[in-house]
Amino acid sequence: MTSNNDFESCKVTIMGLGLHGGGLASALFFVKQGADVTVTDLRSYDLLEPIIDQLKQYDIKFVLGEHRDEDFKDADFVIKNPAVPSNSRFLKLAKKIETDISIFLKYNRRPVIAVTGSKGKSTTVSALFDLFKTVLPETRLGGNITTSPLTFLEDCTKEITAPVILELSSWQLADIDKSGTLRPRISVITNIMPDHQNRYSSMDEYVADKKLIYKNQSSDDIFICNFDEEYGHIFAKEAPARIFFISVRELPQGLNGAFLRDNIGYSRVDETEKKILPKLLNIRGEHNRINLLFAALILDLSGIDSSIIGPGLSKFTGIAHRMEFVALKNGVSWFNDSASTIPQATAAALRGAQKPFRLIAGGTDKKLDFKGTIEPFALAEEIYLLQGSATERLMKHLDMENIPYKGPFRSLKELVNLVDKESRKGESVIFSPGATSFGMFLNEFDRGDKFRQIVLDLPQAREGTTVRL
């Protein structure tokens, strides 16, 4: 793929095969380039078997259940999985550290639109991609959205107009910072909420990694941030690019960006206003309206006609695990919001939910603050809690606010069956944990997939009842 076979005969160690596709894509990319590839992961073969099966036909060495010093010392470079802590002693043995994102950026020749944020980034980039590809079919989407950009690098080695959209986590931004290869034409920070505090020593450290998205931009580039957050104003003062804001209210005169007026989205660029987002949308929640407003402004600033933007985004139905409609069972609507891994995300989902609804929440703690997030829980007809360390903290806050709940339950299937029996026709059930999934599930996607399947397996009519839909 690379014109000068840069990786042929290189010794490459991939640290962390993972279950999201990044390690798999890296292994496939380098082995097809003629590299000598070693994959090392602390997890067992049984857990990683579905991924390993896709690599069996290639000459790849697997070291599972452990990391060995020699696999790092002897490698020409190590491809680091974002989940691997940067202070790992094995990384200190490596001659050079890269990621799938840093390798992609070295060879990519297309304009890059880079999006980060605590929440909303996946919905924003997915909506953005859906509409972009109708106008520019060669547009590509990758990064934290679970698609490695190495899977489409071959399409991106020539300069063309169609952009590459990258969703980037704070960990991914930190990993590629030293390479200096991230120079997006448009960069975006959707919002900042407390997250990953089990991995960061402070919020300042977490936010510092988010700021890296605009670090290498110039005054010819564009940076978009949230006017309604204090952090947005900090970013706007620091970013070297041209600043555009997003707000739920009309922006002060003189500021460029996009805002809502009577729930209709408008863009303002150099005092010229136009409608870019209609009032009626297919996805629920005011937080999703803001996510689509980010997408609409990016499209507008990219030269896409506003007559296409609004109607196109209004048809967007959302993505898996983010207030995803699963099924209508016995007159009850079930929604999968497993990607809500922080309390603030669940609170936003509940504020935007149509009543009456029942809530399934709880999971593993990552040292997050529940302050300011408990009040929306009282909107639920009933709360059901999954067992976990975060659930224990949540229960204390619910008790202090005299908000009743049931559980905690050890089994998601047992819990769903109970909710199915107790819910009434016309209600909704929202699975929005507000916590991580580790312990009971592999990750939030595995958790959402299992929830979806349990719901789909529910009988269409309960025993002894007649339900008319």
C-alpha positions in Angstrom: 0.0 0.0 0.0 2.7 2.5 0.9 4.6 3.5 -2.2 8.0 2.6 -0.8 7.1 -0.5 1.2 8.0 1.3 4.5 6.9 -1.7 6.6 8.2 -4.6 4.7 10.3 -6.9 7.0 9.7 -4.6 10.0 9.2 -6.2 13.3 5.9 -4.8 14.7 4.4 -5.7 18.1 0.7 -4.9 18.5 0.0 -4.3 22.2 -3.6 -5.1 22.9 -5.6 -7.0 20.3 -8.8 -5.6 21.9 -12.4 -6.4 21.0 -13.3 -3.2 19.1 -11.4 -3.9 15.9 -8.4 -1.6 16.3 -5.9 -4.4 17.0 -7.4 -6.6 14.3 -7.1 -3.8 11.7 -3.5 -3.1 12.7 -2.5 -6.7 12.5 -4.1 -7.1 9.1 -2.6 -3.9 7.8 1.0 -4.7 8.8 1.0 -8.4 7.9 -0.3 -7.4 4.4 2.5 -4.9 4.2 5.0 -7.7 4.7 5.8 -6.9 8.3 6.8 -9.5 11.0 3.8 -9.1 13.3 3.5 -10.2 17.0 0.2 -9.6 18.8 0.4 -9.6 22.6 -2.6 -9.3 25.0 -3.1 -10.0 28.7 -6.5 -11.6 27.9 -6.9 -15.3 27.2 -7.4 -17.1 23.9 -11.0 -18.0 24.9 -11.9 -14.4 25.3 -10.2 -13.2 22.1 -11.0 -16.2 19.9 -13.5 -14.4 17.7 -10.9 -11.9 16.7 -8.0 -14.4 16.4 -10.1 -16.5 14.1 -10.0 -13.7 11.6 -6.2 -13.7 11.6 -5.6 -17.5 11.5 -4.7 -17.5 7.8 -1.8 -15.1 8.3 1.7 -15.6 9.7 1.2 -13.8 13.0 2.7 -14.7 16.4 0.3 -14.5 19.3 1.4 -14.0 22.9 -1.7 -14.2 25.1 -2.2 -14.0 28.9 1.1 -12.2 29.4 3.4 -9.6 28.0 7.1 -10.5 27.4 10.0 -8.0 27.5 11.6 -9.4 24.3 8.4 -8.6 22.2 8.9 -4.9 23.0 12.7 -4.7 23.0 13.1 -6.5 19.7 10.3 -4.6 17.8 11.1 -1.8 15.4 8.0 -0.2 16.8 5.0 -1.0 19.0 1.4 -0.3 18.1 -0.3 0.8 21.3 -4.0 0.1 22.0 -5.7 3.2 23.5 -6.8 1.2 26.5 -3.2 0.5 27.5 -1.9 3.0 30.1 0.9 5.2 28.9 3.0 4.4 31.9 3.1 0.7 31.2 6.6 -0.6 31.9 6.5 -2.6 28.6 6.1 0.6 26.6 9.3 2.0 28.2 11.2 -0.9 26.6 10.0 0.0 23.1 12.2 1.8 20.6 9.2 3.6 19.1 5.5 3.8 19.9 2.8 4.3 17.3 -1.0 3.8 17.0 -3.3 3.0 14.2 -4.3 6.6 14.1 -0.7 8.0 14.0 0.2 5.6 11.2 -2.9 6.6 9.2 -2.3 10.3 9.6 1.3 10.0 8.3 0.1 8.7 4.9 -3.4 10.4 4.7 -3.6 13.2 2.1 -7.3 14.1 2.6 -8.7 16.9 4.7 -9.5 15.7 8.2 -12.5 16.6 10.4 -11.7 15.6 14.0 -14.3 15.4 16.7 -13.8 14.7 20.4 -15.8 15.4 23.6 -17.0 13.6 26.7 -20.4 12.7 25.1 -22.1 13.2 21.8 -19.1 12.7 19.5 -20.3 9.3 18.1 -23.8 10.7 17.3 -22.3 13.8 15.8 -19.8 12.0 13.5 -22.3 9.3 12.5 -24.9 11.9 11.4 -22.2 13.9 9.7 -20.9 10.9 7.8 -24.4 9.8 6.8 -25.1 13.1 5.0 -21.6 13.8 3.8 -21.4 10.5 1.9 -24.7 11.3 0.0 -22.8 14.4 -1.5 -19.3 13.0 -1.5 -19.5 9.2 -1.6 -15.7 8.8 -1.0 -16.0 10.3 2.5 -14.6 8.0 5.2 -15.3 7.6 9.0 -13.1 6.0 11.6 -11.4 6.2 14.9 -13.1 5.8 18.3 -16.3 4.9 16.5 -14.8 1.3 16.4 -13.5 1.5 12.8 -9.8 1.8 12.5 -8.8 4.2 9.7 -6.1 1.7 8.6 -9.0 -0.2 7.0 -9.4 2.5 4.4 -5.9 4.1 4.3 -5.5 2.9 0.7 -8.3 5.2 -0.3 -6.7 8.2 1.4 -3.2 8.4 0.0 -4.2 10.8 -2.8 -5.5 14.4 -2.4 -9.2 14.6 -3.0 -12.0 16.8 -1.6 -13.9 14.1 0.2 -12.9 14.3 3.9 -11.9 11.8 6.5 -14.0 12.1 9.7 -12.2 10.9 12.8 -13.8 10.4 16.2 -11.0 10.7 18.8 -11.0 9.8 22.5 -8.8 11.6 25.0 -6.6 8.6 25.1 -6.2 8.5 21.3 -5.3 12.2 21.3 -2.7 11.7 23.9 -1.2 8.8 22.1 -0.7 10.7 18.8 0.4 14.0 20.3 4.1 13.4 20.0 3.9 12.5 16.4 2.6 15.9 15.5 0.5 14.4 12.6 -2.9 15.6 13.6 -3.7 18.9 11.8 -7.4 18.8 11.2 -9.1 21.2 8.8 -12.0 21.3 11.2 -11.7 20.3 14.9 -14.6 19.9 17.4 -15.0 19.5 21.1 -18.7 18.7 21.7 -18.6 19.1 25.5 -16.7 18.3 28.6 -18.0 16.2 31.5 -16.2 14.3 34.2 -15.0 11.0 32.7 -12.3 8.4 32.9 -11.3 9.7 36.4 -10.1 6.2 37.2 -7.4 6.8 34.5 -6.6 10.5 35.1 -5.3 12.1 38.2 -7.5 15.1 37.7 -10.1 16.8 35.4 -7.3 19.2 34.3 -5.3 16.3 33.0 -8.3 14.9 31.2 -9.1 18.2 29.6 -5.5 18.8 28.6 -5.7 15.7 26.4 -8.9 17.0 24.8 -7.2 20.3 23.9 -4.7 18.4 21.8 -7.3 18.2 19.0 -6.6 21.9 18.0 -3.0 22.1 19.1 -1.5 21.9 15.5 -4.2 23.9 13.7 -3.5 27.2 12.0 -5.5 30.4 11.5 -6.8 29.0 8.2 -8.5 26.1 10.0 -11.7 25.9 12.0 -12.4 25.0 15.6 -15.9 24.5 17.0 -16.8 24.3 20.7 -19.7 24.7 23.1 -20.6 28.3 24.0 -22.8 27.2 26.9 -19.9 25.6 28.8 -17.1 27.3 30.7 -14.6 25.0 29.0 -15.8 26.2 25.6 -14.6 29.7 26.4 -11.3 28.5 27.6 -10.8 26.5 24.4 -11.8 29.5 22.3 -9.1 31.6 23.9 -6.4 29.0 23.3 -7.2 27.5 19.9 -5.1 28.9 17.0 -7.9 28.3 14.5 -10.9 30.4 13.5 -13.5 30.0 16.3 -17.2 28.9 15.9 -19.6 28.3 18.7 -22.6 26.1 19.3 -25.4 27.1 21.7 -28.9 26.2 22.7 -29.7 30.0 22.7 -29.1 32.7 20.2 -25.4 33.6 20.1 -24.4 37.2 21.0 -23.9 39.4 18.0 -20.4 39.3 16.6 -19.9 35.6 17.3 -19.9 33.0 14.5 -21.4 29.5 14.9 -24.8 27.9 15.2 -27.7 28.2 17.7 -31.2 27.2 18.4 -34.2 29.5 18.1 -37.5 27.9 18.9 -35.8 24.5 18.5 -34.8 25.4 15.0 -31.1 25.4 14.2 -29.5 28.4 12.5 -25.9 29.1 11.4 -24.3 32.5 11.6 -21.1 33.2 9.6 -20.0 36.9 9.3 -23.5 38.1 10.2 -25.2 36.0 7.5 -27.8 33.6 9.0 -29.5 30.6 7.5 -31.6 27.7 8.7 -29.6 24.5 8.9 -31.6 22.2 11.3 -35.4 21.8 11.4 -37.6 21.5 14.5 -38.8 17.9 13.8 -36.1 15.3 14.1 -36.1 11.5 14.1 -34.0 11.1 17.2 -35.1 11.9 20.7 -33.5 14.2 23.3 -32.4 17.8 23.4 -28.8 16.6 23.8 -29.2 14.9 20.4 -30.5 18.1 18.9 -27.3 19.7 19.9 -25.3 16.8 18.5 -27.0 17.3 15.1 -26.5 21.0 15.3 -22.7 20.4 15.6 -23.0 18.1 12.5 -25.1 20.8 10.6 -22.6 23.5 11.3 -19.7 21.3 10.1 -21.5 20.6 6.9 -22.4 24.2 6.4 -18.8 25.3 6.9 -17.7 22.5 4.5 -19.8 24.1 1.7 -22.7 21.7 1.7 -25.9 23.4 0.6 -28.3 24.2 3.5 -31.2 22.9 1.5 -29.6 19.5 1.8 -28.4 19.7 5.4 -31.6 20.2 7.3 -33.8 17.6 5.5 -30.9 15.1 5.5 -30.2 15.4 9.2 -33.9 15.3 10.1 -34.0 11.7 8.8 -31.0 10.5 11.0 -32.3 7.8 13.3 -29.3 7.5 15.7 -26.8 4.8 16.3 -26.5 1.5 18.2 -26.3 1.8 22.0 -27.3 5.5 22.1 -31.0 5.7 22.8 -31.4 3.0 20.2 -34.9 1.8 19.7 -34.8 -2.0 20.2 -38.4 -3.2 20.0 -42.1 -2.8 20.8 -43.1 -5.6 23.1 -46.5 -5.9 24.6 -47.1 -2.2 23.9 -43.9 -1.2 25.7 -41.0 0.5 23.8 -37.5 -0.6 24.8 -34.5 1.6 24.3 -30.8 0.7 24.5 -28.6 3.5 25.8 -25.7 1.3 27.0 -23.2 3.9 25.7 -24.2 6.1 28.6 -21.2 5.3 30.8 -21.3 8.4 32.9 -24.1 9.7 35.2 -24.3 13.0 33.2 -25.1 11.1 30.0 -27.9 9.2 31.7 -29.3 12.4 33.2 -29.4 14.0 29.8 -31.1 10.9 28.3 -33.8 11.0 31.1 -34.4 14.8 30.7 -35.1 14.2 27.0 -37.2 11.0 27.4 -40.9 11.0 26.8 -42.9 10.0 29.9 -43.9 7.5 31.2 -40.7 5.4 31.3 -38.9 2.9 33.5 -35.2 3.0 34.0 -32.5 0.3 34.2 -29.2 1.7 35.5 -26.1 0.8 37.4 -22.7 -0.8 36.8 -19.0 -0.4 37.6 -17.6 2.7 39.2 -14.8 4.9 37.5 -14.6 7.5 40.3 -17.2 9.8 38.8 -19.2 12.4 40.7 -23.0 12.0 40.8 -23.5 15.6 41.8 -26.2 17.3 39.8 -27.3 14.1 38.1 -29.8 12.6 40.5 -32.9 14.8 40.0 -33.8 13.3 36.6 -33.9 9.8 38.0 -37.1 10.9 39.8 -38.8 11.2 36.4 -38.9 7.4 36.0 -42.0 5.5 37.0 -39.6 2.8 38.5 -35.9 2.4 38.7 -34.2 -1.0 38.5 -30.5 -1.3 39.3 -27.8 -3.7 38.1 -25.2 -4.8 40.6 -21.9 -3.0 40.6 -19.6 -0.7 42.5 -21.1 2.4 40.8 -24.6 1.1 41.8 -23.6 1.2 45.4 -22.7 4.9 45.2 -25.9 5.6 43.1 -28.0 3.9 45.8 -26.7 6.3 48.5 -27.6 9.3 46.4 -31.1 7.9 45.6 -31.6 7.2 49.3 -30.6 10.8 50.2 -33.2 12.1 47.7 -35.9 9.6 48.8 -36.1 8.2 45.3 -37.2 4.5 45.4 -35.5 1.7 43.4 -35.5 -2.0 43.0 -32.4 -4.2 43.2 -29.5 -4.4 42.7 -29.8 -7.4 40.5 -27.0 -9.8 39.6 -28.5 -10.8 36.3 -29.5 -8.5 33.4 -31.8 -11.2 32.1 -33.6 -11.6 35.4 -33.9 -7.8 35.7 -35.4 -7.4 32.1 -37.9 -10.2 32.8 -39.1 -8.4 35.9 -39.4 -5.1 34.1 -41.3 -6.8 31.3 -43.8 -8.2 33.8 -44.3 -4.9 35.6 -44.3 -2.5 32.7 -47.6 -1.3 31.2 -48.7 -0.7 27.7 -47.8 2.8 26.5 -44.6 3.0 28.7 -41.0 3.0 27.6 -38.1 1.1 29.2 -34.7 2.9 29.0 -31.5 1.0 29.6 -29.1 3.8 30.5 -26.5 2.5 33.0 -24.6 5.8 33.8 -21.6 3.6 34.6 -19.1 1.3 32.9 -19.7 -2.3 32.2 -16.6 -4.1 33.3 -17.0 -7.2 35.5 -20.5 -8.3 34.3 -19.7 -7.5 30.5 -16.7 -7.1 28.2 -17.6 -3.4 27.4 -20.6 -1.1 26.9 -21.1 -2.6 23.4 -21.2 -6.1 24.7 -23.6 -4.9 27.4 -25.9 -3.3 24.9 -25.8 -6.3 22.5 -26.8 -8.6 25.4 -29.6 -6.2 26.5 -30.9 -6.0 22.9 -31.0 -9.8 22.5 -32.7 -10.4 25.9 -35.4 -7.9 24.9 -35.9 -9.4 21.4 -36.3 -12.8 23.1 -39.1 -11.6 25.3 -42.5 -13.1 24.4 -44.8 -10.8 22.4 -47.7 -11.5 24.8 -47.3 -12.2 28.5 -48.7 -15.4 29.8 -52.4 -15.0 30.8 -52.8 -11.6 29.0 -54.1 -10.4 25.8 -52.4 -7.4 24.4 -53.7 -5.4 21.5 -51.1 -3.3 19.6 
